[in-house]
Amino acid sequence: MTTKRFFAGFLLVSLVLAGIVSYYASASPDGLEKVAEDKGISAKEKDHSLKDSPFGDYGVKGIENARLSGGLSGVVGVGAVLLVGGGLFWAVRRRGAPAARDAGRDEAAPSEPARKG
């Protein structure tokens, strides 16, 4: 499997999980939230300052269909992570010295067949 195929498959699986499967996630509170509710810690909780943002509360503002709104916010999230993470990876990737890159390029090039004559 080539690296490009691996990343294409990874991207496809991520988009399917974020866009489709995430709709079926449990709406019940997770373990930390459950403990906070049981112990009364959540009585002091306040709404997040970005609650009314375009992607607040795991949905897209203005889209009334919960399935479409949640799926679209997941796909946008995957795209944002891909752009930010890919951009950082591209910016800090290791680069060899120009002479070393050129030498590596020459070694990778196919050799010309010997001519008779």
NORSUL-V41032 format. One record per residue. N is the residue number from 0. RES is the residue in one small letter. SS is DSSP state (alpha for helix, beta for strand, coil for the rest). Layout:
# NORSUL-V41032
N;RES;SS  N;RES;SS
This chain:
# NORSUL-V41032
0;m;coil  1;t;coil  2;t;alpha  3;k;alpha  4;r;alpha  5;f;alpha  6;f;alpha  7;a;alpha  8;g;alpha  9;f;alpha  10;l;alpha  11;l;alpha  12;v;alpha  13;s;alpha  14;l;alpha  15;v;alpha  16;l;alpha  17;a;alpha  18;g;alpha  19;i;coil  20;v;alpha  21;s;alpha  22;y;alpha  23;y;alpha  24;a;coil  25;s;coil  26;a;coil  27;s;coil  28;p;coil  29;d;coil  30;g;alpha  31;l;alpha  32;e;alpha  33;k;alpha  34;v;alpha  35;a;alpha  36;e;alpha  37;d;alpha  38;k;alpha  39;g;coil  40;i;alpha  41;s;alpha  42;a;alpha  43;k;alpha  44;e;coil  45;k;coil  46;d;coil  47;h;coil  48;s;coil  49;l;coil  50;k;coil  51;d;coil  52;s;coil  53;p;coil  54;f;coil  55;g;alpha  56;d;alpha  57;y;alpha  58;g;coil  59;v;coil  60;k;coil  61;g;coil  62;i;coil  63;e;coil  64;n;coil  65;a;alpha  66;r;alpha  67;l;alpha  68;s;alpha  69;g;alpha  70;g;alpha  71;l;alpha  72;s;alpha  73;g;alpha  74;v;alpha  75;v;alpha  76;g;alpha  77;v;alpha  78;g;alpha  79;a;alpha  80;v;alpha  81;l;alpha  82;l;alpha  83;v;alpha  84;g;alpha  85;g;alpha  86;g;alpha  87;l;alpha  88;f;alpha  89;w;alpha  90;a;alpha  91;v;alpha  92;r;coil  93;r;coil  94;r;coil  95;g;coil  96;a;coil  97;p;alpha  98;a;alpha  99;a;alpha  100;r;alpha  101;d;alpha  102;a;alpha  103;g;alpha  104;r;alpha  105;d;alpha  106;e;alpha  107;a;alpha  108;a;coil  109;p;coil  110;s;coil  111;e;coil  112;p;coil  113;a;coil  114;r;coil  115;k;coil  116;g;coil
